[in-house]
Amino acid sequence: MSENYELNAEMAVLGIEARNAARAMRQLSALEKTAALLDIAAALRRHEDEILRANEQDVEAAKRADLSAAVIDRLMLNHVRVEAMAKGTEDIAALPDPVGRELARWTRPNGLDIARVSTPIGVIAMIYESRPNVTADAAALCIRSGNAIILRGGSESARSNQAIHRAIKDAGATGKLPAHAVQLVETTDRAAVGMMLKGLDGTIDLIIPRGGKSLVARVQNEARVPVLAHLEGICHVYVHSAADPAKARAVTVNAKMRRTGICGAAETLLLDGKCPKELAIQILGDLAAKGCEIRGDDTIRGIFPAARPATEEDWHTEYLDAIISVKVVDDLEKAIRHIETYGSHHTESIITEDRAAAERFLAALDSAIVLWNASTQFADGGEFGMGAEIGIGTGKLHARGPVGVEQLTTFKYVVRGNGQTRP
Amino acid sequence: MSENYELNAEMAVLGIEARNAARAMRQLSALEKTAALLDIAAALRRHEDEILRANEQDVEAAKRADLSAAVIDRLMLNHVRVEAMAKGTEDIAALPDPVGRELARWTRPNGLDIARVSTPIGVIAMIYESRPNVTADAAALCIRSGNAIILRGGSESARSNQAIHRAIKDAGATGKLPAHAVQLVETTDRAAVGMMLKGLDGTIDLIIPRGGKSLVARVQNEARVPVLAHLEGICHVYVHSAADPAKARAVTVNAKMRRTGICGAAETLLLDGKCPKELAIQILGDLAAKGCEIRGDDTIRGIFPAARPATEEDWHTEYLDAIISVKVVDDLEKAIRHIETYGSHHTESIITEDRAAAERFLAALDSAIVLWNASTQFADGGEFGMGAEIGIGTGKLHARGPVGVEQLTTFKYVVRGNGQTRP
């Protein structure tokens, strides 16, 4: 009881400090934010030894706790990864400042001059699993967009995150960045997350969860403030009857196998029943040759006996692994229907040389990203030319698709008059 | 128990019908939506007698239940008000279609052609108090923006809402509008609202509450889906030392007294201590002459003895009535500090001839609308030239300020390639 009272007070102070920092950050110039980011990049390099020592302890503890190889790989830092954090921070420093842009401006008949101007969102809370690089990336994206950030990483990466945070604070000591622009929740008490989800007395404007489905689902269910997240990416590739065979083969294998663990990886392949049987066999063979398990419907198993049977559950599943579910559909409309039924509104691609079919697919589907003759793995802020991203939005509000620095801003209306009153 | 089971099933069907209607509405052309809106306007006129008869029963029941005169005035319809609903629907029919606009388009070095295209949000749930005109307005705004809507009005207006809804359905019977584009929750069981707040199995994309503070607060606290709302409008007018006296007088009295019950009405007046005492007395006299109660700090009470003392509570209060709290502040920075402490991020105005002071005020404040030398009562979609509005957003995400048809859309990325794969 008394401990929770203390934690409550500690978190409340954190919220107030963040709110005050956000007010100061709204006033920073583009140049001041750029300088702060370059200072942080230098500090990350300067602190490399300390960061790697802290990370070593985290990794050893994770090994003792018998965590999976995948978790340990995400947790582990080395010279190359610290350098990538520093370089990533420099790249974000080089992005155009997204704050203060005039998004629209018009004059009313009564002479009122109305401008819609981009502004920072305010205080962003980032709740993420044990990937220490997110600590640096998220901080940099929030600084570029003029937001204060409260970071809460997974407990397995606590020492690494603290070391990275010390580097950021060390950098901040000399520049214009407010001291509490980037705060790290150091307690591993999970009650702290619950308090953040409630918004810390109205000081948090936006929560961004990053991690597995259970983390994101918890945040979406419990949060009392807006959340920007994607729950899962059940991405589809539809090979239409008028597909170019070479494009169909190249795009499908890339969409599934380039990297299987990212949200833009394809999980289901829809083959039009009017595609040549040879093309279907070639595509499935390409995937199998790359080590992909095929789970097919009866038709697929008839032409590709190595395929296992797909169950209803498969069409709902984001494997994030070298597995693909494959279904034969009668036509374009059936493909659209399948995606609307089982998809997660993330990213879908049609492969076809038929412009009308492509445009129908692009218009009918309500996913954040729809592609024609291109790999679903392009679902990425960097590939979109937006610079780094903090995540991919699959909700309907505010921002969909890659969330970069521009999407971390909001706007206000600035109205200039000369004494107008409303009749 | 069995009743709730039935209600659950009924509401689930409502959600599924809305989702299906939303899919069909995404495909409607601008012209088809315009035709549907004109049909609805005609049907509202055709059904006037039925609507007025139903409304009479609602008003009589409200009188028997001893509801306040203000509630009954909002509830009451007559020929002029039905005509205003029909005319409002025609005005919305005349707005440019906000769907399918190309918001941005660029080509990547690898040849990918990326377009950001506006799309409807999907299914919008509107939860509102007993103002029957909202039934028609909200339906029209959602149809123009290609969204399906689920309406849940206050129980006092149930018969009126049903009559208006019958008119809308009657109109829809002949055109391209899906039968379930506009649905009304007819049960007065409050459990239905709870189900809507949970999102009806993921079918609701956005909830818009409209009504008093307690309704909005309940929706914001309980909703599991995004909410677009404003909780309150504690709007400020700051009369700077370099204010033009005539503008200061005209704008202040208009901001407070033009209509006191709307969210853009000023609630607090901040007078710069360097303003001439005569100007202060004139402004307070203007307000008092219009029947406004003045609640002032000690300085104000010294120069304007009719003022009552303002308490700490007053600075936090949205009166929505002919009352204003008045405070003398030392300078611009103190005015900004006061607004940041007590304001609700809705609308604030500075009156000054000093451009630098004005620009500082406009930049420093983080409200949805900031004005220079103009009345806070311009906080309105119509006055902004956006056509009708469904409300004013004071949150940070998606849309701030007036929420018109454009703000009722979202976007998706349409990417056209020629076989690109990601390296």
Interface residues (C-beta under 8 A of the other chain):
Chain A: R23 R26 Q27 W106 R108 L112 I114 T119 I121 G122 D205 L206 Q220 N221 R224 P226 L228 D244 A246 K247 A250 V251 N254 A255 R258 E340 A358 L362 A363 A364 D366 S367 A368 I369 V370 L371 W372 N373 A374 S375 Q377 F378 D380 E383 F384 G385 G395 K396 L397 H398 R400 G401 T410 F411 K412 Y413 V414 V415 R416 G417 N418 G419 Q420 T421 R422
Chain B: R23 R26 Q27 W106 R108 L112 I114 T119 I121 G122 D205 L206 Q220 N221 R224 P226 L228 D244 A246 K247 A250 V251 N254 A255 R258 E340 A358 L362 A363 A364 D366 S367 A368 I369 V370 L371 W372 N373 A374 S375 Q377 F378 D380 E383 F384 G385 G395 K396 L397 H398 R400 G401 T410 F411 K412 Y413 V414 V415 R416 G417 N418 G419 Q420 T421 R422
